[in-house]
Amino acid sequence: MPHRVANFFRSSTHSLEHQVSNFTKKSSSGSRRRASPPGNGRSTGSELVAYTSEEELDDSHAPPYVPRLKMGDSRTSSFTSDSHKEKDHGHHHRLSFPGMHFGRSNKESHVHTPASLDWKLESPPIVMYGNAENSTGALLSGQLFLHIKDEVLEIESFTATLTIRVSQKKPFANHCAECTSQCTEIKKWSMLEHPLVMMRGQHSFPFSVLMEGHLPASMETPLVSISYEFKAEAIPRSNGITPVPPIRLEKVLDVKRSLPASEIPHHSIRVFPPTNIKASAHYPHVIHPIGSYTLALRLDGISKLNPRVNTIEYWKLKKLTWRLEETIKTVAPACGRHSPRLGDSEEGAQPKKGIVRSDTRIIGEKTLFSGWKSDYTSANDAKVELELEYSLGKHARSACDTKSQDGTEVSHQLMVEMVVSQEWAPVNKPSLVTHTGVGRILRMHFGTILTERGGIGISWDNEAPPIYQDVPPSPPAYSQETNLHSDASIAEMIEPLDGALTAGPVHRLVVEEEGGSSRGHRRASSEGR
């Protein structure tokens, strides 16, 4: 099979080269007819030479005649243009197959690194329990591993930093790096106090930090993004011949926040004047990004008796739409170069810190035209009941509720919109329904908190062992309720041990009575069996 592939490429290449060679020869012969040489064919001066491909040197074909003209001849310019055309036609282009290149290019050549960095987190996922005012934060701990590949390597410095980066999607000033991104350092570790020579192998460096509870969670929104970056850098000492690049490690941490959820559903009642319609809703106040939730809704006051004309007026539910809306508010700060422009409009006004940006987007919605129960049998007690299931969209990129000190705030709400139309019918014949053409839109908003699931985890301060002040001063006292007088009574109360029965001698606890007061001490006695 490989020889067939080789023959295919060889035959294809040969046929193409043969066609190009024939075309070149025809062009050369035409040019020779147009530019005939002078009588003697001799020239004194610069000469023009035309080169042909290797296929033209075949024994079966004679090489084309190349005329030689003097530089002062008037026919030189025309022949030069013709000879350039011959070069273009006769130039051989090789076939290239990009997928069949073997080996490694210069750009992909391996660069030797004397060491590498890696890490391992030992703490649980970073979840802050409770709101920003009451949360105690989360612990982050782990180890950095420096793998030395050479026999000996001297490290000048080894540092690690944990920073929070806030990037504005709509900054105060476009094309300004300082207005677009703000970076704040949370913690910095110096792993080495002085330069150190390390041998080949793996060297570990522990690190830990308590992330405060007021810090915002990681998020990615159309207005702002918040991320936590962990960077470690080890700078080896150069040997003076070739510079050694620094060894870096960059990781992004996912920080979440979990808010407590109430076990009792939230109850809300809404009234829609000038009608008598009243809506009663039971819904969970806290939801999570994954999962579906139920809102139980009941409409009362949808019928009214008109005694003057002996008719009943109804409000029929025709359409229901629910939407989950996310509102994002942030302050786009201004850097030092752009902040003075805010106070130019008013004299004596202090420059503001930034511009408030806000955006509202839909992260889940659905429209229903059926699925509810209607009861119009009683003129005074008509009702509509339904259970509405709602959840986030499948591809929705939502952010959890948060409120940080820099002005970033994310909130959510559930919007329910109902379209009702008015109808009437005679009291004696309720089936003869007539549409009045009157309709209304009933809109309700329910505040909802979107947060991550807490799982089985608890806050770090609840997991801490007891402190020294909580330890009692001494073990509890044991009260002696039964007065022991003999070895026989002790033997009857103590259960025999299985291990002692199989091991050999039995050790008994003997109580001696001295001076009228019983005081017990241990005396080991052995008895053979």
Wavefront OBJ file of the C-alpha trace (Angstrom):
o trace
v 0.000 0.000 0.000
v 2.761 2.595 0.724
v 4.315 2.077 -2.756
v 0.941 2.820 -4.387
v 0.716 6.149 -2.590
v 4.284 7.014 -3.603
v 3.579 6.133 -7.245
v 0.450 8.292 -7.175
v 2.358 11.351 -5.973
v 5.237 10.655 -8.386
v 2.973 10.307 -11.404
v 0.962 13.412 -10.500
v 4.105 15.494 -10.070
v 5.676 14.224 -13.299
v 2.581 14.955 -15.403
v 2.312 18.495 -14.029
v 6.007 19.203 -14.601
v 5.763 17.824 -18.117
v 2.872 20.161 -18.970
v 4.725 23.172 -17.572
v 7.844 22.255 -19.553
v 5.938 22.000 -22.829
v 4.248 25.335 -22.219
v 7.647 26.948 -21.523
v 9.175 25.610 -24.712
v 6.307 26.887 -26.811
v 6.636 30.314 -25.270
v 10.419 30.290 -25.842
v 10.054 29.364 -29.498
v 7.536 32.166 -30.044
v 9.827 34.677 -28.418
v 12.738 33.507 -30.564
v 10.741 34.141 -33.702
v 9.807 37.633 -32.579
v 13.391 38.628 -31.568
v 15.776 37.327 -34.246
v 19.527 37.777 -33.521
v 21.812 39.968 -35.605
v 23.904 38.569 -38.387
v 27.064 37.657 -36.527
v 25.347 37.038 -33.137
v 28.266 38.566 -31.264
v 27.948 41.040 -28.420
v 30.367 43.140 -26.396
v 28.938 44.214 -23.070
v 26.415 42.939 -20.607
v 24.528 39.827 -21.650
v 21.049 38.614 -20.761
v 20.797 34.944 -19.828
v 17.519 33.030 -19.563
v 17.377 29.957 -17.322
v 15.146 26.960 -17.911
v 14.001 24.120 -15.737
v 15.638 20.728 -15.616
v 12.916 19.174 -17.768
v 13.998 21.359 -20.732
v 17.436 19.742 -20.724
v 16.049 16.402 -21.773
v 17.907 14.696 -24.645
v 14.699 14.401 -26.696
v 14.236 18.194 -26.894
v 16.763 20.778 -28.038
v 17.351 23.759 -25.741
v 15.840 27.039 -26.896
v 18.027 29.609 -28.622
v 18.873 32.552 -26.427
v 19.821 35.694 -28.378
v 22.475 38.080 -27.155
v 21.941 41.784 -27.698
v 24.030 44.771 -26.902
v 22.869 47.082 -24.190
v 22.809 49.959 -26.652
v 20.538 48.148 -29.088
v 17.036 49.521 -29.423
v 15.615 46.022 -29.344
v 17.025 45.317 -25.886
v 14.060 46.689 -23.957
v 11.507 44.671 -25.900
v 13.517 41.517 -25.593
v 14.056 42.073 -21.881
v 10.327 42.176 -21.266
v 9.880 39.048 -23.332
v 12.638 37.256 -21.456
v 10.994 38.168 -18.105
v 7.771 36.713 -19.379
v 9.628 33.567 -20.342
v 11.036 33.409 -16.831
v 7.580 33.716 -15.334
v 6.176 31.031 -17.607
v 9.146 28.736 -17.201
v 9.533 29.048 -13.448
v 8.857 25.737 -11.790
v 6.571 25.643 -8.739
v 6.854 22.603 -6.545
v 3.820 20.898 -5.107
v 3.472 21.346 -1.365
v 1.531 19.055 0.961
v 1.282 20.767 4.360
v -0.061 17.662 6.055
v 2.976 15.575 5.076
v 5.713 17.613 6.774
v 7.648 15.689 9.365
v 9.896 16.797 12.161
v 9.774 19.816 14.476
v 9.991 23.416 13.362
v 12.275 25.954 14.995
v 9.374 27.654 16.766
v 8.294 24.389 18.334
v 11.755 23.438 19.558
v 11.819 22.398 23.163
v 13.245 24.905 25.596
v 14.873 23.394 28.633
v 13.492 24.658 31.923
v 15.513 23.917 35.037
v 12.420 23.678 37.278
v 8.629 23.671 37.261
v 5.878 24.787 39.631
v 2.712 23.007 40.707
v 0.227 23.272 43.554
v -2.281 21.269 45.553
v -5.203 22.711 47.490
v -5.900 21.052 50.830
v -8.874 23.193 51.866
v -12.474 22.494 50.772
v -14.101 24.555 48.003
v -14.123 28.249 48.817
v -17.697 28.966 49.904
v -18.650 31.893 52.125
v -21.732 31.140 54.219
v -24.092 33.986 55.035
v -24.329 37.532 53.730
v -21.453 39.991 53.574
v -22.281 41.518 56.967
v -22.404 38.258 58.940
v -20.104 35.902 57.061
v -16.837 34.889 58.710
v -15.149 34.187 55.376
v -13.501 31.046 54.055
v -10.149 29.343 54.507
v -7.709 28.725 51.649
v -4.741 26.462 52.286
v -2.488 24.316 50.177
v 1.081 23.594 49.129
v 3.318 24.802 46.328
v 5.643 22.213 44.810
v 8.880 23.314 43.181
v 10.300 20.502 41.021
v 14.055 20.931 40.453
v 15.166 19.143 37.276
v 18.864 20.031 37.340
v 21.324 18.649 39.826
v 21.706 21.988 41.613
v 19.727 25.185 41.181
v 19.983 28.406 43.161
v 16.722 30.277 43.679
v 17.054 33.990 44.369
v 13.423 34.636 45.357
v 10.160 32.717 45.571
v 6.922 34.650 46.117
v 3.190 34.038 45.778
v 0.280 36.512 45.689
v -3.498 36.294 45.880
v -5.320 39.175 44.188
v -8.869 40.093 43.249
v -9.348 41.564 39.769
v -12.414 43.645 38.848
v -12.804 44.225 35.101
v -15.312 46.746 33.790
v -17.003 45.818 30.498
v -18.170 49.442 30.094
v -15.358 51.435 31.711
v -15.422 55.102 32.547
v -12.983 55.893 29.721
v -12.616 53.592 26.747
v -9.164 52.326 25.828
v -7.849 53.126 29.310
v -6.288 50.157 31.084
v -6.525 51.726 34.542
v -10.246 52.482 34.143
v -10.947 49.025 32.708
v -9.230 46.802 35.283
v -8.568 47.252 38.997
v -6.419 44.763 40.878
v -6.266 44.570 44.699
v -3.801 42.398 46.596
v -5.316 40.235 49.317
v -2.263 38.311 50.522
v 1.401 37.963 49.623
v 3.720 35.158 50.705
v 7.512 35.202 50.665
v 8.532 31.559 50.509
v 12.256 32.245 50.785
v 13.799 34.867 53.033
v 17.155 34.678 51.254
v 18.613 32.925 48.193
v 18.784 29.162 48.572
v 20.556 26.387 46.701
v 18.230 23.460 46.039
v 19.042 19.953 44.952
v 17.215 17.846 42.412
v 13.754 16.728 43.521
v 10.501 18.122 44.817
v 10.348 20.850 47.456
v 7.062 21.833 49.128
v 6.066 25.238 50.505
v 2.774 25.545 52.451
v 0.514 28.597 52.287
v -2.796 29.595 53.893
v -5.047 32.638 54.152
v -8.414 33.572 55.635
v -10.534 35.272 52.985
v -12.772 37.816 54.675
v -16.526 37.491 54.462
v -17.184 40.885 52.849
v -15.350 39.908 49.653
v -17.642 39.388 46.636
v -18.059 36.060 44.896
v -16.633 35.317 41.460
v -18.942 36.461 38.672
v -19.113 37.109 34.949
v -21.759 39.622 33.844
v -22.241 41.956 30.848
v -21.110 44.931 32.973
v -18.428 43.628 35.312
v -16.414 40.494 35.996
v -14.764 39.554 39.294
v -12.059 36.909 39.514
v -9.496 35.753 42.082
v -6.001 35.119 40.742
v -3.254 33.151 42.471
v 0.240 33.705 41.072
v 3.533 32.182 42.151
v 6.949 33.091 40.755
v 10.374 31.592 41.413
v 13.387 33.478 40.028
v 16.498 31.304 39.570
v 19.955 32.873 39.562
v 21.534 33.170 36.143
v 24.826 31.391 35.533
v 26.198 34.326 33.524
v 26.144 32.517 30.178
v 22.487 32.070 29.328
v 19.663 33.881 31.141
v 17.261 31.588 32.988
v 13.612 32.599 32.628
v 11.526 32.874 35.802
v 9.283 29.970 36.733
v 5.637 31.009 37.046
v 2.351 29.459 38.073
v -1.003 31.189 37.512
v -4.363 29.848 38.698
v -7.886 31.256 38.930
v -9.918 30.487 42.058
v -13.687 30.067 42.057
v -15.151 31.812 45.101
v -18.837 31.221 45.883
v -21.335 32.481 48.428
v -24.195 30.493 49.956
v -27.101 32.191 51.676
v -29.385 30.312 54.099
v -32.780 29.245 52.759
v -35.995 29.250 54.744
v -37.896 25.982 55.074
v -41.287 27.761 55.033
v -42.390 29.115 51.602
v -42.868 32.836 51.304
v -46.506 34.014 51.138
v -47.576 37.071 49.175
v -51.032 38.567 48.486
v -51.661 41.091 45.705
v -54.807 43.093 44.912
v -55.527 44.592 41.472
v -57.868 47.613 41.688
v -60.315 48.718 40.305
v -61.265 45.047 39.976
v -61.893 42.694 42.879
v -59.241 40.221 41.725
v -56.926 39.050 44.485
v -53.859 36.861 43.911
v -52.353 34.674 46.619
v -48.909 33.165 45.922
v -46.700 30.731 47.832
v -43.135 30.497 46.507
v -39.589 29.801 47.766
v -37.697 32.954 48.552
v -34.255 31.422 47.839
v -33.475 29.511 44.629
v -30.335 27.956 43.150
v -28.869 27.964 39.638
v -29.628 24.248 39.187
v -33.111 22.887 39.844
v -36.760 23.809 39.317
v -39.111 25.482 41.777
v -42.887 25.757 42.192
v -45.070 28.797 42.691
v -48.636 28.035 43.876
v -50.991 30.761 42.676
v -54.698 31.284 43.374
v -56.963 33.985 41.927
v -60.097 35.023 43.842
v -62.741 37.646 43.163
v -62.933 36.857 39.453
v -66.771 36.779 39.322
v -69.405 39.368 40.198
v -73.210 39.187 40.235
v -75.103 42.050 38.578
v -78.633 41.948 40.090
v -80.028 44.716 37.901
v -79.779 42.704 34.691
v -79.549 39.291 36.397
v -76.149 38.417 34.866
v -72.788 37.193 36.097
v -69.532 38.832 35.024
v -66.404 36.678 34.838
v -62.699 37.329 34.427
v -61.198 34.480 32.353
v -57.446 33.784 32.422
v -56.196 33.577 28.838
v -52.410 33.769 29.036
v -49.675 33.583 31.680
v -45.998 34.496 31.296
v -43.236 34.204 33.879
v -39.741 35.677 33.680
v -36.681 35.586 35.887
v -34.940 38.951 35.677
v -31.421 39.774 36.811
v -30.488 43.372 37.612
v -26.821 44.348 37.773
v -25.560 47.648 39.161
v -21.943 48.688 39.339
v -19.811 51.791 39.588
v -17.275 52.242 36.791
v -14.410 53.982 38.630
v -12.294 56.678 37.057
v -8.531 56.607 37.205
v -6.421 59.550 38.325
v -6.153 60.996 34.823
v -9.884 60.965 34.053
v -11.504 61.705 37.429
v -11.039 65.536 37.313
v -13.321 65.751 34.273
v -16.333 64.944 36.453
v -16.044 68.172 38.474
v -15.572 70.574 35.588
v -19.293 71.286 35.160
v -19.761 72.870 38.605
v -17.377 75.165 40.391
v -16.115 73.801 43.674
v -17.665 70.376 43.082
v -15.560 67.464 44.229
v -14.735 64.845 41.609
v -16.882 61.733 41.758
v -15.483 58.252 42.018
v -17.158 56.960 38.876
v -20.316 56.489 36.851
v -23.125 54.134 37.846
v -23.897 51.473 35.252
v -26.970 49.235 35.347
v -28.345 46.466 33.181
v -31.312 44.095 33.339
v -31.431 40.797 31.515
v -33.733 37.781 31.386
v -32.252 34.479 32.562
v -35.419 32.370 32.226
v -38.934 32.741 30.809
v -41.918 30.775 29.551
v -45.452 31.487 28.280
v -48.454 29.289 29.131
v -51.905 29.212 27.525
v -53.292 26.356 29.627
v -52.524 24.226 32.670
v -54.689 25.864 35.365
v -57.937 24.847 37.039
v -60.954 27.170 36.776
v -64.106 26.899 38.907
v -67.023 29.162 37.964
v -69.864 27.093 39.472
v -70.454 29.557 42.287
v -71.092 33.166 41.404
v -69.553 34.437 44.637
v -66.752 31.914 45.018
v -65.183 31.485 41.563
v -61.452 30.812 41.562
v -58.482 29.860 39.416
v -55.654 27.687 40.785
v -52.349 26.697 39.245
v -48.886 25.449 40.152
v -46.211 27.175 38.154
v -42.780 25.552 37.721
v -39.931 27.889 36.910
v -36.162 27.626 36.665
v -33.186 29.265 35.044
v -32.621 28.897 31.317
v -30.521 26.024 30.074
v -27.740 28.245 28.700
v -28.214 31.193 31.052
v -24.999 32.601 32.504
v -26.321 34.052 35.718
v -24.631 35.613 38.720
v -25.642 35.024 42.324
v -26.990 37.760 44.546
v -24.243 39.922 45.954
v -23.602 43.381 47.346
v -19.996 44.481 47.705
v -18.316 47.529 49.151
v -17.208 48.887 45.771
v -20.809 49.394 44.639
v -21.391 46.156 42.706
v -24.860 44.749 43.364
v -26.731 41.846 41.752
v -30.420 41.149 42.488
v -33.138 38.934 41.023
v -36.908 38.938 40.835
v -39.635 36.690 39.464
v -42.157 38.493 37.269
v -45.575 36.910 36.591
v -47.809 38.515 33.980
v -51.415 37.383 33.386
v -53.828 38.440 30.652
v -57.534 38.234 31.634
v -60.637 39.057 29.585
v -64.121 39.917 30.815
v -67.157 37.806 29.902
v -70.778 37.715 31.042
v -73.584 35.177 31.001
v -77.206 35.010 32.269
v -77.687 33.594 35.725
v -80.152 30.984 34.490
v -77.990 30.008 31.490
v -74.284 30.230 32.450
v -73.245 28.388 29.301
v -74.301 31.312 27.080
v -71.053 33.254 27.435
v -70.638 36.609 25.736
v -67.319 38.443 25.392
v -67.344 42.079 26.406
v -64.050 42.930 24.707
v -62.557 44.255 27.949
v -59.175 42.899 28.992
v -56.535 43.632 31.603
v -52.918 42.747 32.231
v -52.106 41.711 35.805
v -48.421 41.972 36.613
v -46.706 40.820 39.829
v -43.066 40.938 40.959
v -41.664 38.618 43.617
v -38.256 39.258 45.128
v -36.021 36.206 44.750
v -32.536 35.426 46.033
v -30.278 33.380 43.734
v -27.425 31.701 45.567
v -25.226 28.632 45.471
v -26.118 25.470 47.345
v -24.412 25.129 50.693
v -24.328 21.332 50.562
v -23.153 19.570 53.699
v -20.431 22.126 54.341
v -20.444 24.515 57.246
v -18.530 27.644 58.041
v -14.898 27.260 59.056
v -15.442 28.735 62.521
v -18.020 26.041 63.305
v -15.481 23.356 62.394
v -12.785 24.699 64.727
v -11.784 22.547 67.744
v -12.608 23.786 71.255
v -10.341 26.525 72.543
v -8.442 26.300 75.847
v -11.023 28.289 77.839
v -13.739 25.770 76.974
v -11.826 22.816 78.456
v -13.003 21.999 82.035
v -10.384 22.267 84.810
v -10.477 18.529 85.672
v -12.220 15.330 84.651
v -15.671 14.760 86.203
v -15.819 12.992 89.573
v -17.106 9.417 89.814
v -19.503 8.796 92.723
v -19.311 5.424 94.524
v -22.856 4.367 95.122
v -22.203 0.733 96.147
v -20.050 -0.151 99.183
v -17.685 -2.944 98.217
v -16.365 -5.218 100.979
v -14.893 -8.309 99.419
v -13.161 -9.672 96.408
v -16.147 -11.855 95.655
v -18.498 -8.906 95.223
v -16.039 -7.252 92.840
v -15.693 -10.424 90.803
v -19.444 -10.675 90.477
v -19.819 -7.093 89.164
v -16.953 -7.112 86.654
v -17.677 -8.878 83.386
v -15.012 -11.332 82.263
v -13.075 -10.231 79.181
v -12.948 -12.527 76.199
v -9.342 -11.706 75.607
v -8.452 -12.463 79.221
v -10.157 -15.860 79.123
v -8.142 -16.950 76.135
v -4.837 -15.348 77.121
v -4.172 -17.222 80.393
v -3.975 -15.595 83.833
v -6.812 -13.382 85.023
v -6.074 -10.029 86.653
v -8.477 -9.026 89.414
v -9.095 -5.744 91.126
v -8.743 -6.106 94.924
v -10.144 -3.598 97.395
v -8.685 -3.474 100.908
v -10.370 -1.889 103.861
v -8.176 0.104 106.209
v -9.006 2.071 109.339
v -12.777 1.744 108.939
v -12.821 3.751 105.715
v -12.788 2.007 102.404
v -9.959 3.134 100.179
v -9.338 1.255 97.031
v -6.110 0.545 95.257
v -5.103 -1.880 92.535
v -3.241 -5.128 93.170
v -2.639 -7.479 90.325
v -2.897 -11.151 91.223
v -2.435 -13.970 88.827
v -4.060 -17.331 89.080
v -3.427 -20.330 86.991
v -6.321 -22.076 85.447
l 1 2 3 4 5 6 7 8 9 10 11 12 13 14 15 16 17 18 19 20 21 22 23 24 25 26 27 28 29 30 31 32 33 34 35 36 37 38 39 40 41 42 43 44 45 46 47 48 49 50 51 52 53 54 55 56 57 58 59 60 61 62 63 64 65 66 67 68 69 70 71 72 73 74 75 76 77 78 79 80 81 82 83 84 85 86 87 88 89 90 91 92 93 94 95 96 97 98 99 100 101 102 103 104 105 106 107 108 109 110 111 112 113 114 115 116 117 118 119 120 121 122 123 124 125 126 127 128 129 130 131 132 133 134 135 136 137 138 139 140 141 142 143 144 145 146 147 148 149 150 151 152 153 154 155 156 157 158 159 160 161 162 163 164 165 166 167 168 169 170 171 172 173 174 175 176 177 178 179 180 181 182 183 184 185 186 187 188 189 190 191 192 193 194 195 196 197 198 199 200 201 202 203 204 205 206 207 208 209 210 211 212 213 214 215 216 217 218 219 220 221 222 223 224 225 226 227 228 229 230 231 232 233 234 235 236 237 238 239 240 241 242 243 244 245 246 247 248 249 250 251 252 253 254 255 256 257 258 259 260 261 262 263 264 265 266 267 268 269 270 271 272 273 274 275 276 277 278 279 280 281 282 283 284 285 286 287 288 289 290 291 292 293 294 295 296 297 298 299 300 301 302 303 304 305 306 307 308 309 310 311 312 313 314 315 316 317 318 319 320 321 322 323 324 325 326 327 328 329 330 331 332 333 334 335 336 337 338 339 340 341 342 343 344 345 346 347 348 349 350 351 352 353 354 355 356 357 358 359 360 361 362 363 364 365 366 367 368 369 370 371 372 373 374 375 376 377 378 379 380 381 382 383 384 385 386 387 388 389 390 391 392 393 394 395 396 397 398 399 400 401 402 403 404 405 406 407 408 409 410 411 412 413 414 415 416 417 418 419 420 421 422 423 424 425 426 427 428 429 430 431 432 433 434 435 436 437 438 439 440 441 442 443 444 445 446 447 448 449 450 451 452 453 454 455 456 457 458 459 460 461 462 463 464 465 466 467 468 469 470 471 472 473 474 475 476 477 478 479 480 481 482 483 484 485 486 487 488 489 490 491 492 493 494 495 496 497 498 499 500 501 502 503 504 505 506 507 508 509 510 511 512 513 514 515 516 517 518 519 520 521 522 523 524 525 526 527 528 529
